[in-house]
Amino acid sequence: MADDKQSGSEEKTFWGHLEDLRKVLFRMAATVFALFLVLFYFMPYLFDNVIMAPCNGDFPLYRFFAWVTAQFPALPQFTTEGYHVDLINTRLASQFFTHISASFWSSLVLGFPILIYLLWGFVRPALYPGERRGAEIAFVGGTVLFYVGVAVGYFLVFPITLRFLYQYQLSGNITNMLTLDSYMDNFMMLNLVMGLVFELPLLAWVLSLMGIVRRSFFRRFRRHAVVVLLIVAALITPTGDPITLLIVFLPLYLLYEGSALIVKRDEPTD
């Protein structure tokens, strides 16, 4: 196995590998550019029906909260009637640049599996068979977890944050007016952060392979983790509603427990 890898790596010089990398980067750029053109054309529709969907009262999460609170009259009732967020534009070129940036970032998110596949094709010949299996798991698992995190951010975290902060009033004399730039900054940031947070199991798995983390680590710090995750969930959802807090906390805690299950067990002591 090792001889096959060594002989395969010696077939090409450094400049040959550099040429292969250049071709891979070109294909990746071409993929992003092709997706960018398609998304740029459809972005007005996507912006109204996807990106700005949390601005309307009929968003799925709002309807779910309204149904849940209706089952428990003792809780503060969540309503979807009359809720709508209006965006304003205060800069001349903001709509044009938002059109471009939204299309670009969306092309990266949608094209992520293709980009990973192209990159994997370049890295794969340099790995041993055992390393290839581990890297394949890491690539596929990381991609799936990233998309799950983005979905949680879009369907759960961002709508809750938007509704609370948009309706929050320090004084009745202040009228909230949300700008396009502010909306997009928070939309992109929260979704990206949640996508990265959901990479925690993959990070724990890699650290386990390196011998840095073992399963006892998660058992020892479970109580501390619960407190920290509750604080993080409270910061993400500052509504004070226990149901909302629990809905955000549960995915984070399941990530912690999932990470504990996939890391290596502690080596038995003599």
JOGI-V495172 format. One record per backbone hydrogen bond with DSSP energy under -1.0 kcal/mol. CO is the residue of the C=O (numbers start at 1). NH is the residue of the N-H. If there is no record, write none. Layout:
BEGIN
co=CO nh=NH
co=CO nh=NH
END
This chain:
BEGIN
co=1 nh=5
co=2 nh=6
co=3 nh=7
co=4 nh=8
co=5 nh=9
co=6 nh=10
co=13 nh=17
co=14 nh=18
co=15 nh=19
co=16 nh=20
co=17 nh=21
co=18 nh=22
co=19 nh=23
co=20 nh=24
co=21 nh=25
co=22 nh=26
co=23 nh=27
co=24 nh=28
co=25 nh=29
co=26 nh=30
co=27 nh=31
co=28 nh=32
co=29 nh=33
co=30 nh=34
co=31 nh=35
co=32 nh=36
co=33 nh=37
co=34 nh=38
co=35 nh=39
co=36 nh=40
co=37 nh=41
co=38 nh=42
co=39 nh=43
co=42 nh=46
co=43 nh=47
co=44 nh=48
co=45 nh=49
co=46 nh=50
co=46 nh=51
co=47 nh=52
co=52 nh=55
co=53 nh=56
co=55 nh=85
co=56 nh=59
co=59 nh=63
co=60 nh=64
co=61 nh=65
co=62 nh=66
co=63 nh=67
co=64 nh=68
co=65 nh=69
co=66 nh=70
co=68 nh=71
co=72 nh=75
co=80 nh=83
co=83 nh=57
co=88 nh=180
co=93 nh=97
co=94 nh=98
co=95 nh=99
co=96 nh=100
co=97 nh=101
co=98 nh=102
co=99 nh=103
co=100 nh=104
co=101 nh=105
co=102 nh=106
co=103 nh=107
co=104 nh=108
co=105 nh=109
co=106 nh=110
co=107 nh=111
co=111 nh=115
co=112 nh=116
co=113 nh=117
co=114 nh=118
co=115 nh=119
co=116 nh=120
co=117 nh=121
co=119 nh=123
co=120 nh=124
co=123 nh=126
co=124 nh=127
co=128 nh=132
co=129 nh=133
co=130 nh=134
co=131 nh=135
co=132 nh=136
co=133 nh=137
co=134 nh=138
co=135 nh=139
co=136 nh=140
co=137 nh=141
co=138 nh=142
co=139 nh=143
co=140 nh=144
co=141 nh=145
co=142 nh=146
co=143 nh=147
co=144 nh=148
co=145 nh=149
co=146 nh=150
co=147 nh=151
co=148 nh=152
co=149 nh=153
co=150 nh=154
co=151 nh=155
co=152 nh=156
co=152 nh=157
co=153 nh=158
co=156 nh=160
co=157 nh=161
co=158 nh=162
co=159 nh=163
co=160 nh=164
co=161 nh=165
co=162 nh=166
co=163 nh=167
co=164 nh=168
co=171 nh=174
co=178 nh=88
co=179 nh=183
co=180 nh=184
co=181 nh=185
co=182 nh=186
co=183 nh=187
co=184 nh=188
co=185 nh=189
co=186 nh=190
co=187 nh=191
co=188 nh=192
co=189 nh=193
co=190 nh=194
co=191 nh=195
co=192 nh=196
co=193 nh=197
co=194 nh=198
co=196 nh=199
co=197 nh=200
co=199 nh=203
co=200 nh=204
co=201 nh=205
co=202 nh=206
co=203 nh=207
co=204 nh=208
co=205 nh=209
co=206 nh=210
co=207 nh=212
co=208 nh=211
co=214 nh=217
co=215 nh=219
co=216 nh=220
co=217 nh=221
co=221 nh=225
co=222 nh=226
co=223 nh=227
co=224 nh=228
co=225 nh=229
co=226 nh=230
co=227 nh=231
co=228 nh=232
co=229 nh=233
co=230 nh=234
co=231 nh=235
co=232 nh=236
co=233 nh=237
co=241 nh=245
co=242 nh=246
co=243 nh=247
co=244 nh=248
co=245 nh=249
co=246 nh=250
co=248 nh=252
co=249 nh=253
co=250 nh=254
co=251 nh=255
co=252 nh=256
co=253 nh=257
co=254 nh=258
co=255 nh=259
co=256 nh=260
co=257 nh=261
co=258 nh=262
co=259 nh=263
co=264 nh=215
END
